[in-house]
Amino acid sequence: MQRFVRAVRSSALAPGSALRVVLDGHEVALFRTADGGTYAIEDRCPHQYAPLSEGQLTGTVVRCRLHGWSLDVRTGRPPVGQWPCVRAYPVRIEQDWVLVGLGPAPDAGGG
Ligand code: FES
């Protein structure tokens, strides 16, 4: 079951930007795409663990600043292929707050 927690004010997340937040021990990268979509993924590159919130966002793809691995912020998966990937968290916007769902990871079977 998802438990949604407040992350940041929605108005603090500009189009094309990212923010790092730590929510109940989860390191989360929040992204707002140029078209206004809001997404949350684990803030830890699967290659050598650089923060993805410091990467370059183009469309819905973030490119890690260290060695250039790319992940789709909507899914946490690479634009091509399946692996490696990071956890993608569900997001809601309510009353100018970005809320992030911190339920069990989909792979944990409680999704
Ligand atoms: S740490 Fe991200 S590509 Fe190497």
Backbone and ligand atoms as CSV (ligand in chain L), in Angstrom:
chain,resi,resn,atom,element,x,y,z
A,1,MET,N,N,0.838,-1.193,0.000
A,1,MET,CA,C,0.000,0.000,0.000
A,1,MET,C,C,0.877,1.249,0.000
A,2,GLN,N,N,0.515,2.194,-0.840
A,2,GLN,CA,C,1.296,3.423,-0.933
A,2,GLN,C,C,0.988,4.354,0.227
A,3,ARG,N,N,2.028,4.981,0.721
A,3,ARG,CA,C,1.891,6.027,1.737
A,3,ARG,C,C,2.529,7.270,1.141
A,4,PHE,N,N,1.696,8.272,0.814
A,4,PHE,CA,C,2.205,9.468,0.150
A,4,PHE,C,C,2.654,10.487,1.193
A,5,VAL,N,N,3.867,11.014,1.010
A,5,VAL,CA,C,4.411,12.004,1.926
A,5,VAL,C,C,4.769,13.265,1.149
A,6,ARG,N,N,4.683,14.399,1.834
A,6,ARG,CA,C,5.039,15.677,1.218
A,6,ARG,C,C,6.531,15.739,0.970
A,7,ALA,N,N,6.894,16.194,-0.243
A,7,ALA,CA,C,8.311,16.312,-0.589
A,7,ALA,C,C,8.718,17.789,-0.656
A,8,VAL,N,N,8.159,18.529,-1.593
A,8,VAL,CA,C,8.461,19.952,-1.744
A,8,VAL,C,C,7.200,20.647,-2.242
A,9,ARG,N,N,7.212,21.976,-2.134
A,9,ARG,CA,C,6.158,22.756,-2.776
A,9,ARG,C,C,6.269,22.570,-4.284
A,10,SER,N,N,5.176,22.317,-4.934
A,10,SER,CA,C,5.192,22.107,-6.373
A,10,SER,C,C,5.759,23.330,-7.092
A,11,SER,N,N,5.445,24.507,-6.591
A,11,SER,CA,C,5.908,25.740,-7.238
A,11,SER,C,C,7.420,25.918,-7.127
A,12,ALA,N,N,8.084,25.137,-6.261
A,12,ALA,CA,C,9.539,25.224,-6.118
A,12,ALA,C,C,10.265,24.399,-7.167
A,13,LEU,N,N,9.537,23.621,-7.936
A,13,LEU,CA,C,10.140,22.728,-8.926
A,13,LEU,C,C,9.858,23.310,-10.320
A,14,ALA,N,N,10.831,24.029,-10.827
A,14,ALA,CA,C,10.651,24.721,-12.108
A,14,ALA,C,C,10.686,23.733,-13.270
A,15,PRO,N,N,10.017,24.049,-14.382
A,15,PRO,CA,C,10.104,23.178,-15.564
A,15,PRO,C,C,11.560,22.985,-15.994
A,16,GLY,N,N,11.910,21.747,-16.272
A,16,GLY,CA,C,13.271,21.418,-16.696
A,16,GLY,C,C,14.263,21.261,-15.560
A,17,SER,N,N,13.765,21.233,-14.317
A,17,SER,CA,C,14.685,21.189,-13.177
A,17,SER,C,C,14.538,19.893,-12.381
A,18,ALA,N,N,15.453,19.737,-11.427
A,18,ALA,CA,C,15.437,18.567,-10.541
A,18,ALA,C,C,15.782,19.017,-9.131
A,19,LEU,N,N,15.305,18.250,-8.162
A,19,LEU,CA,C,15.645,18.492,-6.761
A,19,LEU,C,C,15.872,17.155,-6.077
A,20,ARG,N,N,16.807,17.150,-5.147
A,20,ARG,CA,C,17.049,15.958,-4.339
A,20,ARG,C,C,16.336,16.132,-3.005
A,21,VAL,N,N,15.613,15.107,-2.588
A,21,VAL,CA,C,14.990,15.110,-1.265
A,21,VAL,C,C,15.251,13.761,-0.611
A,22,VAL,N,N,15.260,13.754,0.703
A,22,VAL,CA,C,15.366,12.497,1.452
A,22,VAL,C,C,14.076,12.370,2.253
A,23,LEU,N,N,13.334,11.297,1.984
A,23,LEU,CA,C,12.022,11.083,2.590
A,23,LEU,C,C,12.030,9.749,3.318
A,24,ASP,N,N,11.970,9.800,4.607
A,24,ASP,CA,C,11.976,8.563,5.408
A,24,ASP,C,C,13.107,7.623,4.989
A,25,GLY,N,N,14.282,8.202,4.742
A,25,GLY,CA,C,15.438,7.398,4.384
A,25,GLY,C,C,15.567,7.087,2.903
A,26,HIS,N,N,14.564,7.430,2.095
A,26,HIS,CA,C,14.631,7.230,0.651
A,26,HIS,C,C,15.283,8.450,0.014
A,27,GLU,N,N,16.372,8.246,-0.730
A,27,GLU,CA,C,17.006,9.330,-1.485
A,27,GLU,C,C,16.292,9.418,-2.822
A,28,VAL,N,N,15.579,10.535,-3.043
A,28,VAL,CA,C,14.678,10.662,-4.179
A,28,VAL,C,C,15.078,11.870,-5.031
A,29,ALA,N,N,15.115,11.654,-6.325
A,29,ALA,CA,C,15.323,12.747,-7.279
A,29,ALA,C,C,13.970,13.104,-7.869
A,30,LEU,N,N,13.566,14.364,-7.672
A,30,LEU,CA,C,12.321,14.853,-8.252
A,30,LEU,C,C,12.647,15.605,-9.536
A,31,PHE,N,N,11.867,15.376,-10.559
A,31,PHE,CA,C,12.079,16.046,-11.839
A,31,PHE,C,C,10.773,16.692,-12.295
A,32,ARG,N,N,10.899,17.878,-12.879
A,32,ARG,CA,C,9.770,18.484,-13.594
A,32,ARG,C,C,10.215,18.695,-15.019
A,33,THR,N,N,9.546,18.006,-15.920
A,33,THR,CA,C,9.903,18.115,-17.331
A,33,THR,C,C,9.419,19.450,-17.887
A,34,ALA,N,N,9.927,19.795,-19.052
A,34,ALA,CA,C,9.593,21.084,-19.661
A,34,ALA,C,C,8.096,21.206,-19.914
A,35,ASP,N,N,7.413,20.073,-20.139
A,35,ASP,CA,C,5.970,20.131,-20.386
A,35,ASP,C,C,5.149,20.035,-19.095
A,36,GLY,N,N,5.828,20.082,-17.943
A,36,GLY,CA,C,5.114,20.169,-16.671
A,36,GLY,C,C,4.912,18.854,-15.945
A,37,GLY,N,N,5.389,17.752,-16.509
A,37,GLY,CA,C,5.264,16.467,-15.816
A,37,GLY,C,C,6.173,16.419,-14.594
A,38,THR,N,N,5.714,15.747,-13.557
A,38,THR,CA,C,6.494,15.624,-12.324
A,38,THR,C,C,6.734,14.149,-12.044
A,39,TYR,N,N,8.007,13.803,-11.794
A,39,TYR,CA,C,8.395,12.404,-11.640
A,39,TYR,C,C,9.390,12.266,-10.508
A,40,ALA,N,N,9.435,11.076,-9.940
A,40,ALA,CA,C,10.351,10.803,-8.831
A,40,ALA,C,C,11.008,9.449,-9.053
A,41,ILE,N,N,12.338,9.450,-8.986
A,41,ILE,CA,C,13.082,8.193,-9.068
A,41,ILE,C,C,14.146,8.176,-7.976
A,42,GLU,N,N,14.656,7.004,-7.737
A,42,GLU,CA,C,15.750,6.855,-6.786
A,42,GLU,C,C,16.923,7.725,-7.229
A,43,ASP,N,N,17.507,8.461,-6.290
A,43,ASP,CA,C,18.569,9.425,-6.640
A,43,ASP,C,C,19.939,8.776,-6.553
A,44,ARG,N,N,20.123,7.718,-7.317
A,44,ARG,CA,C,21.354,6.946,-7.206
A,44,ARG,C,C,21.561,6.204,-8.524
A,45,CYS,N,N,22.510,6.687,-9.279
A,45,CYS,CA,C,22.782,6.067,-10.579
A,45,CYS,C,C,23.176,4.599,-10.380
A,46,PRO,N,N,22.637,3.700,-11.203
A,46,PRO,CA,C,22.972,2.286,-11.020
A,46,PRO,C,C,24.406,1.959,-11.424
A,47,HIS,N,N,25.109,2.886,-12.053
A,47,HIS,CA,C,26.485,2.600,-12.465
A,47,HIS,C,C,27.436,2.734,-11.279
A,48,GLN,N,N,27.679,3.976,-10.835
A,48,GLN,CA,C,28.576,4.173,-9.691
A,48,GLN,C,C,27.970,5.151,-8.689
A,49,TYR,N,N,26.652,5.192,-8.647
A,49,TYR,CA,C,25.893,5.808,-7.556
A,49,TYR,C,C,25.942,7.330,-7.484
A,50,ALA,N,N,26.221,8.006,-8.564
A,50,ALA,CA,C,26.146,9.477,-8.571
A,50,ALA,C,C,24.687,9.897,-8.421
A,51,PRO,N,N,24.444,11.074,-7.836
A,51,PRO,CA,C,23.054,11.545,-7.733
A,51,PRO,C,C,22.475,11.902,-9.101
A,52,LEU,N,N,21.391,11.270,-9.448
A,52,LEU,CA,C,20.752,11.559,-10.738
A,52,LEU,C,C,20.117,12.936,-10.757
A,53,SER,N,N,19.826,13.479,-9.579
A,53,SER,CA,C,19.259,14.833,-9.508
A,53,SER,C,C,20.251,15.884,-10.014
A,54,GLU,N,N,21.518,15.508,-10.156
A,54,GLU,CA,C,22.527,16.433,-10.692
A,54,GLU,C,C,22.803,16.171,-12.164
A,55,GLY,N,N,22.009,15.315,-12.770
A,55,GLY,CA,C,22.200,14.999,-14.183
A,55,GLY,C,C,21.547,16.033,-15.092
A,56,GLN,N,N,21.685,15.776,-16.396
A,56,GLN,CA,C,21.126,16.673,-17.414
A,56,GLN,C,C,19.795,16.099,-17.887
A,57,LEU,N,N,18.710,16.863,-17.704
A,57,LEU,CA,C,17.380,16.406,-18.100
A,57,LEU,C,C,17.054,16.914,-19.502
A,58,THR,N,N,16.737,15.981,-20.387
A,58,THR,CA,C,16.307,16.320,-21.749
A,58,THR,C,C,15.024,15.557,-22.015
A,59,GLY,N,N,13.934,16.267,-22.181
A,59,GLY,CA,C,12.643,15.593,-22.311
A,59,GLY,C,C,12.357,14.840,-21.022
A,60,THR,N,N,12.184,13.534,-21.129
A,60,THR,CA,C,11.957,12.717,-19.925
A,60,THR,C,C,13.175,11.850,-19.595
A,61,VAL,N,N,14.309,12.171,-20.186
A,61,VAL,CA,C,15.518,11.361,-19.962
A,61,VAL,C,C,16.558,12.177,-19.205
A,62,VAL,N,N,17.058,11.583,-18.121
A,62,VAL,CA,C,18.138,12.229,-17.375
A,62,VAL,C,C,19.437,11.493,-17.710
A,63,ARG,N,N,20.471,12.295,-17.949
A,63,ARG,CA,C,21.791,11.748,-18.286
A,63,ARG,C,C,22.702,11.993,-17.093
A,64,CYS,N,N,23.236,10.937,-16.531
A,64,CYS,CA,C,24.089,11.044,-15.353
A,64,CYS,C,C,25.315,11.909,-15.656
A,65,ARG,N,N,25.664,12.746,-14.704
A,65,ARG,CA,C,26.750,13.700,-14.932
A,65,ARG,C,C,28.122,13.041,-14.940
A,66,LEU,N,N,28.244,11.857,-14.365
A,66,LEU,CA,C,29.579,11.255,-14.279
A,66,LEU,C,C,30.011,10.549,-15.558
A,67,HIS,N,N,29.211,9.594,-16.029
A,67,HIS,CA,C,29.643,8.805,-17.184
A,67,HIS,C,C,28.571,8.718,-18.263
A,68,GLY,N,N,27.485,9.430,-18.086
A,68,GLY,CA,C,26.529,9.568,-19.165
A,68,GLY,C,C,25.477,8.494,-19.315
A,69,TRP,N,N,25.319,7.622,-18.340
A,69,TRP,CA,C,24.211,6.666,-18.452
A,69,TRP,C,C,22.890,7.441,-18.440
A,70,SER,N,N,21.909,6.934,-19.177
A,70,SER,CA,C,20.624,7.625,-19.309
A,70,SER,C,C,19.495,6.780,-18.743
A,71,LEU,N,N,18.564,7.457,-18.089
A,71,LEU,CA,C,17.381,6.792,-17.539
A,71,LEU,C,C,16.159,7.648,-17.802
A,72,ASP,N,N,15.043,6.999,-18.064
A,72,ASP,CA,C,13.787,7.706,-18.248
A,72,ASP,C,C,13.189,7.993,-16.873
A,73,VAL,N,N,12.946,9.257,-16.571
A,73,VAL,CA,C,12.470,9.616,-15.228
A,73,VAL,C,C,11.033,9.136,-14.983
A,74,ARG,N,N,10.325,8.750,-16.044
A,74,ARG,CA,C,8.955,8.252,-15.864
A,74,ARG,C,C,8.943,6.825,-15.335
A,75,THR,N,N,9.996,6.066,-15.668
A,75,THR,CA,C,9.998,4.637,-15.359
A,75,THR,C,C,11.196,4.189,-14.535
A,76,GLY,N,N,12.270,4.974,-14.540
A,76,GLY,CA,C,13.514,4.553,-13.900
A,76,GLY,C,C,14.312,3.581,-14.754
A,77,ARG,N,N,13.879,3.367,-15.977
A,77,ARG,CA,C,14.558,2.408,-16.859
A,77,ARG,C,C,15.304,3.161,-17.961
A,78,PRO,N,N,16.300,2.510,-18.550
A,78,PRO,CA,C,16.983,3.155,-19.668
A,78,PRO,C,C,16.029,3.309,-20.848
A,79,PRO,N,N,16.272,4.314,-21.702
A,79,PRO,CA,C,15.379,4.510,-22.861
A,79,PRO,C,C,15.343,3.294,-23.771
A,80,VAL,N,N,16.435,2.531,-23.808
A,80,VAL,CA,C,16.485,1.314,-24.617
A,80,VAL,C,C,16.879,0.166,-23.691
A,81,GLY,N,N,16.161,-0.943,-23.768
A,81,GLY,CA,C,16.481,-2.097,-22.933
A,81,GLY,C,C,15.792,-2.014,-21.581
A,82,GLN,N,N,16.095,-2.957,-20.732
A,82,GLN,CA,C,15.401,-3.082,-19.445
A,82,GLN,C,C,16.304,-2.803,-18.253
A,83,TRP,N,N,17.591,-3.121,-18.349
A,83,TRP,CA,C,18.480,-3.063,-17.204
A,83,TRP,C,C,19.727,-2.303,-17.546
A,84,PRO,N,N,20.363,-1.712,-16.546
A,84,PRO,CA,C,19.964,-1.560,-15.154
A,84,PRO,C,C,18.932,-0.438,-15.022
A,85,CYS,N,N,18.250,-0.426,-13.890
A,85,CYS,CA,C,17.242,0.579,-13.680
A,85,CYS,C,C,17.251,1.015,-12.217
A,86,VAL,N,N,16.472,2.039,-11.910
A,86,VAL,CA,C,16.296,2.495,-10.536
A,86,VAL,C,C,14.809,2.495,-10.221
A,87,ARG,N,N,14.506,2.597,-8.960
A,87,ARG,CA,C,13.112,2.613,-8.538
A,87,ARG,C,C,12.439,3.911,-8.977
A,88,ALA,N,N,11.256,3.798,-9.512
A,88,ALA,CA,C,10.422,4.962,-9.813
A,88,ALA,C,C,9.303,5.016,-8.779
A,89,TYR,N,N,9.092,6.186,-8.210
A,89,TYR,CA,C,8.075,6.360,-7.175
A,89,TYR,C,C,6.839,7.023,-7.772
A,90,PRO,N,N,5.651,6.654,-7.339
A,90,PRO,CA,C,4.445,7.361,-7.775
A,90,PRO,C,C,4.414,8.778,-7.191
A,91,VAL,N,N,3.838,9.693,-7.946
A,91,VAL,CA,C,3.789,11.107,-7.554
A,91,VAL,C,C,2.356,11.618,-7.666
A,92,ARG,N,N,1.984,12.440,-6.730
A,92,ARG,CA,C,0.720,13.195,-6.795
A,92,ARG,C,C,1.023,14.656,-6.519
A,93,ILE,N,N,0.208,15.537,-7.100
A,93,ILE,CA,C,0.273,16.962,-6.778
A,93,ILE,C,C,-1.027,17.318,-6.076
A,94,GLU,N,N,-0.913,17.840,-4.861
A,94,GLU,CA,C,-2.103,18.245,-4.111
A,94,GLU,C,C,-1.827,19.550,-3.400
A,95,GLN,N,N,-2.655,20.542,-3.688
A,95,GLN,CA,C,-2.582,21.832,-2.998
A,95,GLN,C,C,-1.151,22.375,-2.977
A,96,ASP,N,N,-0.524,22.407,-4.148
A,96,ASP,CA,C,0.831,22.920,-4.347
A,96,ASP,C,C,1.901,22.102,-3.615
A,97,TRP,N,N,1.603,20.880,-3.263
A,97,TRP,CA,C,2.638,20.003,-2.726
A,97,TRP,C,C,2.877,18.852,-3.687
A,98,VAL,N,N,4.146,18.497,-3.827
A,98,VAL,CA,C,4.492,17.259,-4.515
A,98,VAL,C,C,4.518,16.166,-3.462
A,99,LEU,N,N,3.704,15.151,-3.652
A,99,LEU,CA,C,3.645,14.013,-2.741
A,99,LEU,C,C,4.260,12.797,-3.430
A,100,VAL,N,N,5.072,12.076,-2.691
A,100,VAL,CA,C,5.759,10.906,-3.229
A,100,VAL,C,C,5.276,9.668,-2.482
A,101,GLY,N,N,4.928,8.637,-3.243
A,101,GLY,CA,C,4.462,7.379,-2.649
A,101,GLY,C,C,5.633,6.516,-2.212
A,102,LEU,N,N,5.642,6.159,-0.947
A,102,LEU,CA,C,6.759,5.399,-0.380
A,102,LEU,C,C,6.351,3.998,0.030
A,103,GLY,N,N,5.456,3.414,-0.715
A,103,GLY,CA,C,5.076,2.040,-0.409
A,103,GLY,C,C,6.194,1.094,-0.761
A,104,PRO,N,N,5.956,-0.192,-0.611
A,104,PRO,CA,C,6.988,-1.166,-0.961
A,104,PRO,C,C,7.335,-1.059,-2.438
A,105,ALA,N,N,8.599,-1.355,-2.758
A,105,ALA,CA,C,9.023,-1.346,-4.151
A,105,ALA,C,C,8.212,-2.392,-4.916
A,106,PRO,N,N,7.907,-2.121,-6.205
A,106,PRO,CA,C,7.113,-3.082,-6.985
A,106,PRO,C,C,7.719,-4.485,-6.954
A,107,ASP,N,N,9.050,-4.582,-6.927
A,107,ASP,CA,C,9.687,-5.895,-6.909
A,107,ASP,C,C,9.495,-6.618,-5.581
A,108,ALA,N,N,9.071,-5.849,-4.539
A,108,ALA,CA,C,8.907,-6.459,-3.221
A,108,ALA,C,C,7.608,-7.246,-3.129
A,109,GLY,N,N,6.778,-7.164,-4.160
A,109,GLY,CA,C,5.569,-7.959,-4.191
A,109,GLY,C,C,4.372,-7.311,-3.519
A,110,GLY,N,N,4.549,-6.107,-2.959
A,110,GLY,CA,C,3.412,-5.464,-2.309
A,110,GLY,C,C,2.896,-4.278,-3.076
A,111,GLY,N,N,3.562,-3.946,-4.203
A,111,GLY,CA,C,3.388,-2.875,-5.060
A,111,GLY,C,C,2.320,-1.975,-5.079
L,1,FES,S1,S,27.825,7.025,-12.008
L,1,FES,FE1,FE,26.238,7.415,-13.389
L,1,FES,S2,S,27.007,6.870,-15.315
L,1,FES,FE2,FE,28.593,6.415,-13.921
